[in-house]
Amino acid sequence: MPEPADRSSFAEAMRKVAPYLNLGWNFAITVGVGVAVGWWLDRWLKTSPWLLLGGILLGMVGAFVSFFRAVMPPKGAGGKP
């Protein structure tokens, strides 16, 4: 059975990694929404494949922006947690 000190260190570790646990899902969903919107607009406006490619590009840019906002510290933080 783990000792209470082990539980508190595990809980502290989980608190530190919690903001990063959903980054993969966030990235995939953001790109997926861009693809879906581009595909739908292409079918509606009959401009295939241009709006799909634009949706992919915008989805990827949005995903990277979201990723870097989560990973990089705020400007005024000075790098300290």
Rosetta constraint file for C-alpha pairs under 8 A:
AtomPair CA 2 CA 6 HARMONIC 6.09 0.50
AtomPair CA 2 CA 7 HARMONIC 6.96 0.50
AtomPair CA 3 CA 7 HARMONIC 6.71 0.50
AtomPair CA 4 CA 8 HARMONIC 6.33 0.50
AtomPair CA 5 CA 9 HARMONIC 6.27 0.50
AtomPair CA 6 CA 10 HARMONIC 6.12 0.50
AtomPair CA 7 CA 11 HARMONIC 6.06 0.50
AtomPair CA 8 CA 12 HARMONIC 6.05 0.50
AtomPair CA 9 CA 13 HARMONIC 6.10 0.50
AtomPair CA 10 CA 14 HARMONIC 6.19 0.50
AtomPair CA 11 CA 15 HARMONIC 6.24 0.50
AtomPair CA 12 CA 16 HARMONIC 6.37 0.50
AtomPair CA 13 CA 17 HARMONIC 6.40 0.50
AtomPair CA 14 CA 18 HARMONIC 5.78 0.50
AtomPair CA 15 CA 19 HARMONIC 8.00 0.50
AtomPair CA 17 CA 21 HARMONIC 6.50 0.50
AtomPair CA 19 CA 23 HARMONIC 7.97 0.50
AtomPair CA 19 CA 70 HARMONIC 7.29 0.50
AtomPair CA 20 CA 70 HARMONIC 7.35 0.50
AtomPair CA 20 CA 71 HARMONIC 7.65 0.50
AtomPair CA 22 CA 26 HARMONIC 6.05 0.50
AtomPair CA 23 CA 27 HARMONIC 6.05 0.50
AtomPair CA 23 CA 67 HARMONIC 6.63 0.50
AtomPair CA 24 CA 28 HARMONIC 6.21 0.50
AtomPair CA 25 CA 29 HARMONIC 5.98 0.50
AtomPair CA 26 CA 30 HARMONIC 6.07 0.50
AtomPair CA 26 CA 63 HARMONIC 7.24 0.50
AtomPair CA 27 CA 31 HARMONIC 6.33 0.50
AtomPair CA 27 CA 60 HARMONIC 7.95 0.50
AtomPair CA 27 CA 63 HARMONIC 4.91 0.50
AtomPair CA 27 CA 64 HARMONIC 7.42 0.50
AtomPair CA 27 CA 66 HARMONIC 7.75 0.50
AtomPair CA 27 CA 67 HARMONIC 7.19 0.50
AtomPair CA 28 CA 32 HARMONIC 5.96 0.50
AtomPair CA 28 CA 63 HARMONIC 7.77 0.50
AtomPair CA 29 CA 33 HARMONIC 6.05 0.50
AtomPair CA 30 CA 34 HARMONIC 6.43 0.50
AtomPair CA 30 CA 59 HARMONIC 5.53 0.50
AtomPair CA 30 CA 60 HARMONIC 7.33 0.50
AtomPair CA 30 CA 62 HARMONIC 6.74 0.50
AtomPair CA 30 CA 63 HARMONIC 5.55 0.50
AtomPair CA 31 CA 35 HARMONIC 6.24 0.50
AtomPair CA 31 CA 56 HARMONIC 6.36 0.50
AtomPair CA 31 CA 58 HARMONIC 7.84 0.50
AtomPair CA 31 CA 59 HARMONIC 4.13 0.50
AtomPair CA 31 CA 60 HARMONIC 5.40 0.50
AtomPair CA 31 CA 62 HARMONIC 7.69 0.50
AtomPair CA 31 CA 63 HARMONIC 6.43 0.50
AtomPair CA 32 CA 36 HARMONIC 6.08 0.50
AtomPair CA 32 CA 56 HARMONIC 7.96 0.50
AtomPair CA 32 CA 59 HARMONIC 7.13 0.50
AtomPair CA 33 CA 37 HARMONIC 6.06 0.50
AtomPair CA 33 CA 59 HARMONIC 6.83 0.50
AtomPair CA 34 CA 38 HARMONIC 6.07 0.50
AtomPair CA 34 CA 55 HARMONIC 4.37 0.50
AtomPair CA 34 CA 56 HARMONIC 5.41 0.50
AtomPair CA 34 CA 57 HARMONIC 7.70 0.50
AtomPair CA 34 CA 58 HARMONIC 6.27 0.50
AtomPair CA 34 CA 59 HARMONIC 4.36 0.50
AtomPair CA 34 CA 60 HARMONIC 7.85 0.50
AtomPair CA 35 CA 39 HARMONIC 5.99 0.50
AtomPair CA 35 CA 52 HARMONIC 6.00 0.50
AtomPair CA 35 CA 53 HARMONIC 7.77 0.50
AtomPair CA 35 CA 55 HARMONIC 5.09 0.50
AtomPair CA 35 CA 56 HARMONIC 5.02 0.50
AtomPair CA 35 CA 59 HARMONIC 6.99 0.50
AtomPair CA 36 CA 40 HARMONIC 6.06 0.50
AtomPair CA 36 CA 52 HARMONIC 7.84 0.50
AtomPair CA 36 CA 55 HARMONIC 7.59 0.50
AtomPair CA 37 CA 41 HARMONIC 6.07 0.50
AtomPair CA 37 CA 52 HARMONIC 7.54 0.50
AtomPair CA 37 CA 55 HARMONIC 6.40 0.50
AtomPair CA 38 CA 42 HARMONIC 6.07 0.50
AtomPair CA 38 CA 51 HARMONIC 4.79 0.50
AtomPair CA 38 CA 52 HARMONIC 3.91 0.50
AtomPair CA 38 CA 53 HARMONIC 7.02 0.50
AtomPair CA 38 CA 54 HARMONIC 6.59 0.50
AtomPair CA 38 CA 55 HARMONIC 4.42 0.50
AtomPair CA 38 CA 56 HARMONIC 7.21 0.50
AtomPair CA 39 CA 43 HARMONIC 6.33 0.50
AtomPair CA 39 CA 49 HARMONIC 7.92 0.50
AtomPair CA 39 CA 51 HARMONIC 6.80 0.50
AtomPair CA 39 CA 52 HARMONIC 4.83 0.50
AtomPair CA 39 CA 55 HARMONIC 7.67 0.50
AtomPair CA 40 CA 44 HARMONIC 6.17 0.50
AtomPair CA 41 CA 45 HARMONIC 5.86 0.50
AtomPair CA 41 CA 46 HARMONIC 7.85 0.50
AtomPair CA 41 CA 47 HARMONIC 7.99 0.50
AtomPair CA 41 CA 51 HARMONIC 6.49 0.50
AtomPair CA 41 CA 52 HARMONIC 7.65 0.50
AtomPair CA 42 CA 46 HARMONIC 5.23 0.50
AtomPair CA 42 CA 47 HARMONIC 4.99 0.50
AtomPair CA 42 CA 48 HARMONIC 5.03 0.50
AtomPair CA 42 CA 49 HARMONIC 6.61 0.50
AtomPair CA 42 CA 50 HARMONIC 7.23 0.50
AtomPair CA 42 CA 51 HARMONIC 5.53 0.50
AtomPair CA 42 CA 52 HARMONIC 6.38 0.50
AtomPair CA 43 CA 47 HARMONIC 7.23 0.50
AtomPair CA 43 CA 48 HARMONIC 7.05 0.50
AtomPair CA 47 CA 51 HARMONIC 6.74 0.50
AtomPair CA 48 CA 52 HARMONIC 7.04 0.50
AtomPair CA 49 CA 53 HARMONIC 6.26 0.50
AtomPair CA 50 CA 54 HARMONIC 6.23 0.50
AtomPair CA 51 CA 55 HARMONIC 5.94 0.50
AtomPair CA 52 CA 56 HARMONIC 6.19 0.50
AtomPair CA 53 CA 57 HARMONIC 6.20 0.50
AtomPair CA 54 CA 58 HARMONIC 6.06 0.50
AtomPair CA 55 CA 59 HARMONIC 5.87 0.50
AtomPair CA 56 CA 60 HARMONIC 6.13 0.50
AtomPair CA 57 CA 61 HARMONIC 6.21 0.50
AtomPair CA 58 CA 62 HARMONIC 6.04 0.50
AtomPair CA 59 CA 63 HARMONIC 6.04 0.50
AtomPair CA 60 CA 64 HARMONIC 6.16 0.50
AtomPair CA 61 CA 65 HARMONIC 6.16 0.50
AtomPair CA 62 CA 66 HARMONIC 6.12 0.50
AtomPair CA 63 CA 67 HARMONIC 6.05 0.50
AtomPair CA 64 CA 68 HARMONIC 6.08 0.50
AtomPair CA 65 CA 69 HARMONIC 6.14 0.50
AtomPair CA 66 CA 70 HARMONIC 6.34 0.50
AtomPair CA 67 CA 71 HARMONIC 6.22 0.50
AtomPair CA 68 CA 72 HARMONIC 5.60 0.50
AtomPair CA 69 CA 73 HARMONIC 7.68 0.50
AtomPair CA 73 CA 77 HARMONIC 6.46 0.50
AtomPair CA 73 CA 78 HARMONIC 7.86 0.50
AtomPair CA 73 CA 79 HARMONIC 6.17 0.50
AtomPair CA 74 CA 78 HARMONIC 7.87 0.50
AtomPair CA 77 CA 81 HARMONIC 7.55 0.50
